[in-house]
């Protein structure tokens, strides 16, 4: 048998590879078929043994004319000329592809009847001074305009046409546009950006925050997620904390907070005064008040979905900064062409040195606790405290290929307080400690199986723990307490594109939540342990429709829940969801939203067994048969209708809503007068209006918002059965604005609201001596109101470059610069002498803060 010579054969195959590569492309060229850019890049990588680094979204759905040349540089030039993407050579093998900030565009304007040229049409780049008119051929050319800009084309007798600049990137020939005599054609769904850059209202009425584009809001020098959303109508924190955000009259435990798909049971540092989520690796935050997608469960009041950066950039980047409370670093490290690691770390500086900001935060956080104590003991008791917090996030990104991507996320949030008391009149000292920790892991697999079908699988584990030990001066008593939540979850979504206008979402979700509450007292001996486990199985399905002219958006879905408490009960519940947005006239849209929801976890406010008087909230599983704290599943229904006007730089929105919530316990509502209520089960109803007007131009934004709520409890076992909710804030007004001048940004705002309800002792017989020990006799519940709340905030930011690559930002903010003393809460307690004491919580005083940051 003749011997086969492998080396010549291998040489021939290698030489023929270019032929086979371009045979496919030339075949398409002969047929005049445009080529998918992602396919071309893949072939070029194989052909020339090079690698491209780019964001998938930048090349998705881009097609280019066939390539005739076989030289690499000619191929790269061809791509750049037809896409206006920038291709940068890093070395012999590696190239980066990115979108240029500016582009060239052209088009020819015709009428839609006989397709005659429309000469003299006005062409304007919105938000800029760039404008011209079409020539005799109805054509126009614009160079170096912002890539994300919107172009408006107008002519007398025709309806204006709005189109994204990217759709008109220069081609040969230029794109043809038709001006319509009968209707206005929107070539893209336009969302309205309001208040500041980086905040936008989407078609489904959700609010989206993009941290990298975030501008400035009064009192903020960093894009704190939980502080930012409080600038929106219908959202506030009645006690100035981020861990107690109230959405349309609901308590904080009625909000679903997700971080990379992981349910979070802790959201704040400094016991609620600072957000626990580092904003500098956060990519997008979505806030939903109503009309929630069927894929979200739990949280009868609202949803806050926080997503970290999810694309591999191929470049190392990072940043660092500090303010008068904490310092942080963040970055992304490329591991391979298809893998990267993101990280962020933040730690308080409070245990190293004191600042005016720390002092104000400390006094606010600990004013109603044993840490500060009462002035009558300061001469005999010496108190010392050591407090700090930190958080760390990590994310591993791995692209198996362009269609299948794996993401693994981790977050650790920690607060620690060590506290000691020394009795100066006797040789005794006691030690107390408090730890609050949240550790979570999550992973996801995203797959695009073809152009119409994709899927996502997400799983997570989260553990929240709050524990403390406390001993009292001159007493051998030791109190140990613990609240622990462990939850695992699995979620599978499928997305099917039935047509260009219709999408279909289906999925399954499973969660298992176990919650432990433990208390132990050494003298007299007492121990109490409550543990519950809830398993939830969910099937959901949803259809989403967008009309071809984008005037109508509609989403409807259903969520089937099976909740099973392993100790006591199970329940099946069906929850419909609806979200409709329709533009019935030019620039006028009507919104209609509705939803049914439920949740199986609660935060109980425990006045007697609180954690050092600082943290009074404990998580519990729903269990109506629990003899100590009966807690049913909380269920809600909500409907709303809104009207929006947005045109050029003006936005006006008005929305009315009605929300009914059943299955709440008086123990979850924060009644702070001892003995006022026990274990009553009831509900609440809130009705309200939300109004926002925002005038926004390139350099400034000014807005006025107003909220009106009537929020009433219903408890059949309380007299009267109906009375104002603890969160019944009837009137809320915000007037604010920001201004940008070159690299400077300024913001100032005023927040006003009427006082919250509270209950006073009976004026004639305040002490009831029929009990032992004596009790306070109260008036009708929540029949009085605190004084009005008023706070003014300001902030300023300056951006500059330290080097061509390193950017720097410095900022200063002042909270409550009028230094008004606002009473946030007032309640009463009885002392050993049967005397009533008034306890008040006071707002932050004048609180300055300064920051400095670098990014590279």
Secondary structure, DSSP 8 states (H G I E B T S, - for coil): -----HHHHHHHHHHHHHHHHHHHHHHHHHHT--EEHHHHHHHHHHHHT-EEE--HHHHTT-EE------SHHHHHHHHHHHH-EEEEE-SSSEEEEEE-SEEEEEEEEEETTT--B-TT-EEEETTSS-EEE--TTSEEEEEEEETT-EEEEE-TTS--EEEEGGGGB--SS-EEEEE-SS---BSS---EE-SSTTEEE-TTS-EEEEGGG----TT-SS--HHHHGGGSTTEE-TTS-SSS-EETT--GGGEEEEETTEE-S--EEGGGTEESS-TTSEEEEEEESSS--TT--S-SSEEEEEEE--S--SS-EEEEEEESSEEEEEEEEEEETTEEEEEEEEEE-TTT---HHHHHHHHHHHTTSTTT--GGGTTTEEEEEEEEEEEEEEEEEEEEETTEEEEEEEEEEEEEEEEEEEETTTTEEEEEEEEEEEEEEEEEEEEE-SSSEEEEEEEEEEEEEEEEEEE-TT---EEEEEEEEEEEEEEEEEEEE-SSSEEEEEEEEEEEEEEEEEEEETTTTEEEEEEEEEEEEEEEEEEEEE-TTSSEEEEEEEEEEEEEETTS-EEEEEEEEEEEEEEEETTEEEEEEEEEEEE-EEEEE-STT-BTTTB-EEEEE-BTT-SSS-B--EEEEEEEEEEEEEETTEEEEEEEEEEEEEEEEGGGTT--STTS--S-EEEEEEEEEEEEEEEE-SSEEEEEEEEEEEEEEE-TTSSSSEEE-TT---EEEEEEEEEEETTEEEEEEEEEE---EE--B-SS--EETTSSS-EE-B-STT-EE---EEEEEEEEEEEEESSSS-EEEEEEEEESTT----EEEEEEEE-TTS-EEEEEEE---SEEEEEEEEE-
